[in-house]
Amino acid sequence: MISPQLTEKFQQLKLSAAMSGYEQVAENHDIERELLDKAIEELFDIQLASRFENSQRLARKNAALKWPLAMLENLPINDESPFSLEDIQVLGSCEWVNNMQNILLIGASGLGKTTAASAVGNGAIIKGFKVKFLKYRHLIKALVEAELNGETDKYIKKLNRMAVLIVDDWGLTPLTDEERLLLFNLVEEREGNGCWVITSQFDVGDWHKAVGEQYIGDSIFDRIGHTKFKYIFEAGSDSFRKINAQQGGKNVNK
């Protein structure tokens, strides 16, 4: 009789016909079941590991993270870091994704917000979530192009298939009236459909300045800014980039 562990792996690999023929093969070759199960499990483990590695590689390629090698466990945890060990563990669990909670990474340029966002994205990819990384200016440009082509709804639906949407340098580019409304439309449509991970030099209380209009800025904040996952990168502290360089890193945490 097939063990529950082996049955699970047959099912994971969708090998229903092979599982049905297991008993016959074992009897035909008079193989000791324990040895047979062990050999098959080892082969299945190799196949499952290969599938996982390939799926992770494809997911990272599709996510287009700025720093694809950045990992949560490599982020510094010290008095100058916005993260504690508990923060790293919570972010790595990805319960925030399941609960559709947003992450805000706020601070001046060069302190490592993009690295942290990439690491958070990798943490979500490891857990099997779809992730997409976009520069704020590229997002705005893509929304405008979609509008010109009559494909705004299609593009927003595409973004909403991503469990985690990372937007880097939020608010850095001034918006026209049209761009402002397109961004608001995306934010409104995404509500309840996925999470945001946002890096910005603007604190959330100043988002109306970044957006360029009080009402829309406040409306966007109301949909994104209410989160317990807000991390402030203090100016004057060593950036993640500098720390990584001192540790001999190579394009891992920048």
Secondary structure, 3 states (H helix, E strand, C coil): CCCHHHHHHHHHCCCHHHHHCHHHHHHHCCCCHHHHHHHHHHHHHHHHHHHHHHHHHHHHHHHCCCCCCCCHHHCCCCCCCCCCHHHHHHHHHCHHHHCCCCEEEEECCCCCHHHHHHHHHHHHHHCCCCEEEEEHHHHHHHHHHHHHCCCHHHHHHHHHCCCEEEEEEECCCCCCHHHHHHHHHHHHHHCCCCEEEEEECCCHHHHHHHHCCHHHHHHHHHHHCCCCEEEEECCCCCCHHHHHHHCCCCCCCC
